[in-house]
């Protein structure tokens, strides 16, 4: 399997999951601005959406979007306990966290990376993210990980996204 990634992007999450699960992946770096792999290939030929992460299976099938990819990887190695069993209430709780991270955190950071975003709007985004951080802070006051005591794919994704606060100078001190 080949993981298309870009340094600093959300593709770090499936990379972490693969390492934790003991899954060997071929890595292919992508220049997201040029939509080109480091080897010079047209990345949109692999993923028409033009973003990472993208996982290409050995048979040629392609899976996109981090939450789907990390669950797929975890399901390949269920003994890793990186995701609860499909169909269990715990699995739905995992999906709840993955959706929260994707919609409330991941997409929330987007405007902070764009140089064309007005400063006033960036401040609104920072305030919104601070509320989401507060929710996480309350959860982590009682839990070691998002799913309680067990590290899961949601923790890898959350770590990846929260790490972006360093790049946009967004304090998580409070």
N, C-alpha and C positions, 0 to 999 in steps of 0.2 A: 504494500500500500504506500501511496505517496501523499504526504501532507504538504500542501502549498501554504506558505506562511510569509509574513512580513514582520521583521523585527519590531517589537513594541506593540504589535497589533493583538487583537483578541485570539489570533491563532496560537498564542502561547498556551491557552487553556487546553486544547486537545494534545499539544505537545507534552504538557505536564501529565495529563491523564494517560497517555501512551507510556510514558516512562514509569509511572506508578503501577500500571498494569503489566509491564514487561512486554510491551508490543513494540517490535522494531518497525520503524517507519523510514521510508526514504523522504528526505526533506528537499523541497524545491522553493527557493526564495523568490518572492514576487516584488517587483517595483510597482506599487499600486498606482502611482501617478501615470506611469507609461503603460500599465496593464501588460507587463512583459515579465517573463521569468528571467532570472539571472543568466540563464543559458541563452536568452534571446528569443524564446518562443512567445507567441501570442497567447497570453493567459486567458483571454476571453474565449479562446477555442476550447478551453477546459471548463471554464465557468463563465457563462454569458453575463452573470451578474457583476463580474469583475472585482470581487472582493474575496478576502480570506476570512476564515479558514475554508479550505476546500480539500476534501479527501477523495483521492482517486483510488479505486479498488484495483486489484491485480487484473480483474476481468474487464476493466475499463469503465465500470459504473462510477458515477461521481455523486458525492454527498456534500451538500453545502450547509452552512450555518452551524455555528459552534455548539449550541445546545443539542442539536441532532447528532452531530459528530461525536461529542463526548459520551452521549448515551450509547451510541453504536459501539464505540471502543470499549466501554465498560461492559457491555453485554457480550463482547467477544471473550472477555476474561471474567466471568461472574465470580470466581474465587477471589478476585481482588477486592470485592465488596465496595467498589467505587459507585455502584448504583444498586438500589434495592430491586428486588425481583419485579418484572413487568406484571402489571395487574394488581399489585399490592397497594394498600393505602400509603405506605412509605414511598412508593415510586411516584405517586401523585403529589406527595409533599415535595419530593425532589423536583418534579416538573414545576411546581408552584415557585420554588426558589429560582430555578433556571429562568422562568418567565419574568420574575421580579428583577433579576439581574439584567436580563436582556432589555426589558422595556423601561425600567425605572432608573437603572444605573448606566448600562452600556450606551443606550441611545441618548441619555442625558448628557454624557460627556461630549458628544459630537460637536455641538456648537462652540465648545471651549477650544477645540482644535482648529476651527475654521477662522482664518484671519479676517474674513469678511463679516463675521458676526459682530453686530454693534456692541460696544462695551456695556451699555445699559441692559441689553438682553443677556449678556454673559453673567451679569450680576444676578439677574432673575434665575438663571440656570444654576448658579452656585448656591443660591438660597434653596432651590428645589432639591438639589443633591444633598445639601446639609440635612434636610428632613429625612431623606432616605438613609443617610449615614446614621442618624439618630435611631431609626428603626433597627438597623444592624447592631448598633452599640447596645441597645436594650436586649436584643437576642443573644449577643455574645457575652453579656453579663451573666447569663444563666446556662450557656452552652459552649462547649469547646469548638464545635463546628456547626455549620448550618443545619445539619441533620442530627445534631446532638453530640454524641461521643465519636462518631465515625466520620473520617475524612471521605468526601465524595466528590464527584465531578462538579457539583455546585461550588464547592470550596475552591477548586482550581479556577473556575470561571470568575468567582468573586474576587479572588486574589489578583487575577489578571486585570480586571477592570479597575479595582481600587488602586492598583499600582499607578494608573494613569494620573492620579492626583499629583504625583511628583512632577509630571511633565507639564501640567497646566497650573502648577503652583496653587493647588487647592488644599487647604489645611484640613486635616481630619482630627486635629487636636481636641476639639470639643466633643 
